[in-house]
Amino acid sequence: MPCSSPERELLTFWLAGSLDAGEAERVARHVAMCDSCRSDAANGRTGASSSKDYERCT
């Protein structure tokens, strides 16, 4: 079952290494306990299902 925790929303940023230390630790603890997020992190997947899920910044 897909994860719906707030940490799931930060998975992309955690994988990119762009979170501050506190947020990174929080996501790391979540990933250690959540099979869905751990699997997605191991496979390099993120919360967005495709590029259309991201808003373009200009």
Residue pairs with C-beta under 8 A, 6 or more apart in sequence:
1 36
2 36
3 34
3 36
3 37
5 30
5 34
5 37
7 26
7 27
7 30
7 31
7 34
7 37
8 30
8 34
8 36
8 37
8 47
9 47
10 19
10 23
10 26
10 27
11 27
11 31
11 37
11 40
11 41
11 46
11 47
12 46
12 47
12 48
13 19
13 23
14 23
14 24
14 27
14 28
14 31
14 41
15 41
15 44
15 46
17 24
19 27
30 37
31 37
31 38
31 41
32 38
40 46
48 54
